[in-house]
Amino acid sequence: METILIADDHPLFRQALILAVGRVAPQAQILECGTLAAAARAAGTAEGLRLILLDLKMPGAVGYSGIALLHAERPEVPILVVSSAEGAGVADEARQLGTVGFLSKDSDLDMIEQAIARALGGRATKPVPTGPQEEVQQEIASLTPTQLKVLLEVLDGKLNKQIAHDLAMSEATVKAHMTVIMRKLGVQNRTQAALVARSLGLNLKH
């Protein structure tokens, strides 16, 4: 049985998405999550996961970190963003970080159903990098969940000792993750890594 994950902290909008999914894929099992942490756990363990419907503005999310974290958990599963996030380029940046589409919460039910059908049918495609920023966005999308958590801790200004405590790992492991993160982002130190992440919107508070 195929499974579809709905990650949104508004119960009424979750019900609207459940209705849309029910019309497009009536046999699908639906998982509901109201926080990013719960969504990441569900994505990591769900069997037959075919699609993730994600709101950017969720408890635990920082900017586009929800996309990056869920994409890192299940890189093979398409993510369709359905969000009230505004601003020029939000949809394009969401796609560069690994989503197959972006819909405003103002979209009517028919539009949401069509987008879900396209995603389930594999008709949405990821963009090809067209410049340095797009390439870095895809590198962030390639970080593992643990690497992304370490990077977000760095964005919060925490030292390796604090990160090790928060994530229940040794300082040596934190340093090893940072080495990989810096290599992937093409930077020389943690300050540069934080600047790159901020430039891609990972520090935007909602």
Secondary structure as GFF3:
##gff-version 3
##sequence-region A 1 206
A	DSSP	beta_strand	3	7	.	.	.	ID=ss1
A	DSSP	alpha_helix	11	24	.	.	.	ID=ss2
A	DSSP	beta_strand	29	33	.	.	.	ID=ss3
A	DSSP	alpha_helix	36	45	.	.	.	ID=ss4
A	DSSP	beta_strand	49	54	.	.	.	ID=ss5
A	DSSP	alpha_helix	65	73	.	.	.	ID=ss6
A	DSSP	beta_strand	79	83	.	.	.	ID=ss7
A	DSSP	alpha_helix	90	96	.	.	.	ID=ss8
A	DSSP	beta_strand	101	104	.	.	.	ID=ss9
A	DSSP	alpha_helix	109	120	.	.	.	ID=ss10
A	DSSP	alpha_helix	132	141	.	.	.	ID=ss11
A	DSSP	alpha_helix	145	155	.	.	.	ID=ss12
A	DSSP	alpha_helix	160	167	.	.	.	ID=ss13
A	DSSP	alpha_helix	171	185	.	.	.	ID=ss14
A	DSSP	alpha_helix	190	199	.	.	.	ID=ss15
###
